[in-house]
Amino acid sequence: MTPEFVIGFARQAIELTLLISLPMLGVGLVVGVFISIIQAATQLQEMTLSIIPKIISIFLVLLISFPWIMDKMITFTRELLLNLPNYIR
């Protein structure tokens, strides 16, 4: 294994992790900003008003995007396991 291979493999794993987490993080950000604007406009500074909608929206996005996430993870793992003999050399 060369250092370039290890760096490339780590880069690919980090990119996959970011790609998989992007839908949940994006929806959490949008809902958080929207709730913050509403709280600033109404001057309601209750913590549960910002946390509960984020948790619910992130959970819903996770349920919707779960098949896509599993497909990406299975593809990555399958390629890793199929190429394992090549990596050992």
PyMOL commands that set and color helices and strands:
alter all, ss='L'
color gray80, all
select helices_A, chain A and resi 3-42+48-82+84-88
alter helices_A, ss='H'
color red, helices_A
deselect
rebuild
show_as cartoon
